[in-house]
Amino acid sequence: MLIAMVTGAGQSTSSRAVFLLPARALVNDKYTEFTRKYERSGVTTIRSTGEISDDHAALMNGRYDICLMTYEKFGSMVLAHPHLLRQIGTVIVDESK
C-alpha cells in the first residue's frame, strides 16, 4: 500500500519528495530503479538509510528531487535536523512487506 501526502496541508512550495520504505534493501532496489528510469530526465534521486553510500550532503543541502529513506532514518533525521521538513513537498509511505 502506498500513502502519499503533501506536507504542510498543501502550503509547501517545494517540489522535493521523500519516499519512505520499511527496509534498506527496498531503498537500494528503488534507488537503482529510479536512477535508471529518471536520471536522463534530470531527476536527482538520492538515498539515506544509514549506510556508507548515503547521499548525506545532498540531503542536508536540499540537492535532490526524490530522497529514498527508511522509516527509522527519516525519523532520526527530522528530529536531529528539523529544517529538513521545510525542503519536502511530498511524502510517500510504502508499507510493502
C-alpha positions in Angstrom: 0.0 0.0 0.0 1.3 3.5 -0.8 0.2 6.6 1.0 1.1 10.0 -0.4 0.6 13.3 1.4 1.5 16.9 0.8 3.3 18.3 3.8 2.0 21.4 5.5 -1.6 20.8 4.4 -0.7 21.9 0.9 1.2 25.0 1.9 4.6 23.8 0.8 6.1 25.2 -2.4 8.9 22.6 -2.6 8.8 20.1 -5.3 11.1 17.7 -3.4 9.7 14.3 -2.4 10.6 11.8 0.3 9.8 8.2 -0.4 9.8 6.1 2.8 10.3 2.4 2.7 10.4 -0.2 5.5 13.9 -1.8 4.7 17.3 -0.8 3.4 17.1 -3.5 0.7 13.9 -1.9 -0.6 15.5 1.6 -0.6 18.5 0.2 -2.6 16.2 -1.5 -5.1 14.1 1.6 -5.6 17.3 3.7 -5.9 18.5 1.5 -8.8 15.1 1.6 -10.4 14.5 5.4 -10.0 18.0 6.2 -11.2 17.6 4.1 -14.3 14.2 5.5 -15.1 14.5 9.2 -14.2 18.2 10.3 -14.3 18.0 11.0 -18.1 15.1 13.3 -17.4 17.1 15.4 -14.9 15.5 14.0 -11.8 18.0 13.6 -9.0 17.4 10.6 -6.7 19.3 10.1 -3.5 19.1 7.6 -0.7 19.6 7.7 3.1 19.5 4.6 5.1 22.4 4.9 7.5 24.8 3.1 5.1 28.2 4.5 4.0 26.8 5.0 0.4 24.2 7.6 1.7 24.0 11.0 0.0 24.0 12.8 3.3 25.4 16.1 2.0 22.8 16.3 -0.8 20.1 15.6 1.7 21.2 18.2 4.2 21.6 20.8 1.4 18.4 20.0 -0.5 20.2 18.9 -3.6 17.7 16.3 -4.7 14.3 15.8 -6.3 13.5 12.4 -4.6 15.0 11.1 -1.4 14.5 7.4 -0.6 14.7 6.6 3.1 13.8 4.0 5.7 11.2 5.0 8.2 13.8 4.9 11.0 16.3 7.1 9.2 13.6 9.7 8.3 12.5 9.9 12.0 16.0 10.3 13.3 17.0 12.9 10.6 14.0 15.2 11.1 14.3 15.0 14.9 18.0 16.0 14.7 17.6 18.4 11.7 14.0 19.9 11.7 14.9 22.2 8.8 14.7 19.1 6.5 10.9 19.3 6.7 10.9 22.7 5.0 12.6 21.1 2.0 9.9 18.5 1.4 6.7 19.0 -0.6 5.5 15.4 -0.8 5.9 12.3 1.5 5.2 8.9 0.1 5.0 6.0 2.5 5.4 2.5 1.1 4.1 -0.1 3.5 5.0 -3.1 1.4 6.5 -6.1 3.3 
